[in-house]
Amino acid sequence: MILYEKPSYGYQLMETLEVKSWGGYRLGPGSIYTLLRRMEHRGLLESEWEYANTSSPERRVYKVTKMGTAALRSGLESIINRKTMMDDLAEFYKKNFLEKDDGGEK
């Protein structure tokens, strides 16, 4: 999702992921770069080297491909479907167990 919004490089992705997860999710450099290379190998991402000025190091910038966008969309649709199912289960629980004074026995 982060790369869909804006192409980025590994270190920036690590920082953004940590911020968006309120510090609850951290990937180390070895993990993030392995994941990025695997996604690129599968055709979900593409990358190119970005050459900044002489004081900044070169960095590989990743962006989502059309195949990656399709995979993201499919994954998000799956999450939405699961959320709908969980909402239905929560509503069932509230209706049948929280709102009953008799301990839920029928």
N, C-alpha and C positions, 0 to 999 in steps of 0.2 A: 504494500500500500504506500509506503514511504517513497519508493522509487517511482511509483505511478504518478505521484504528485510532482516529483522533481528528480531529475538525474542526480546522482550523488556518488561519492567515493566511500570506501570502506570505513574509514575512521569517522567520517561525518554520519554515516548510517548508525554506527555504534552509539554515538552521542544522541542522535535523534531518537533511537529506540529506547534508550534509557530515560530520556525526558518524557516521551509519550507513554511509557509504562510506569511513570512516577517513581522511577528507581527500582522497580520490581523485576526488571528483566535486563540482564547484562550479558552480552556476548564478548568474548575475548577476540583479539585480532585473528588468532588461528582459526577459530570457529566461524567468524563472519566471512573471512576470505575463502575458506573451504566451501561454505554455503553459496557464496556468490559465484565461484567458479563452477560448481555443480549446476547451478541454475543457468549459467551461461552455456554450459555444455549441453543442457537439455533444450536450449533454444528459448528460454524464458526471459533471458537478459542478453544484452550486448554491451560491450565496453569499448572504450578507446582511451588512449593516453591523453591526458591534459598537461600541456606544458605551460606553466605559469611563468612568472619572471625568474630571474636567476637566483633570487633569495628563497624561493619556494621549491620544494621537491616536486618531481613529476608525480602524477597520481592517476590511477585508472578510474575513470568515471563510468558508472553503470547506469543503464536505462532499460526500461521494460520494452520487450518486443510485442508484436501483435499476438503471438502465441502466449506470452506472459500475461497480457491483458485478458485474454480469454480464460486462462487458468485462474487469474485473480477473480474475475467475474463469477466463474463457476464455484470457487471456494467461498466467496461472499454469499452467493445464493444458498449454498449449503448451510452456512452459519445462520442466515435469516430463517431458513426452514426449521433448523434445530431450535432457534429461539422461539419461533411460533409454537412448536411442540412443547417446549418448556413452559411457556406462558400458559398454555392450555392445562398442563399438569399442575401448575401453581394455582390456577383458578379452581380446578377440581379439588385440590387440597383445601383451599380456603373454604369453599362451599360445603364440602363434606366432612371436614374435620375441625376447622377453626370456628365455624359458625354454629356448631352443635354443642349444646349444653350437657348432653348425656355421654360425653367421652368418645363420640364417634360411632358407637355401636348402633346398628340398625335392628 
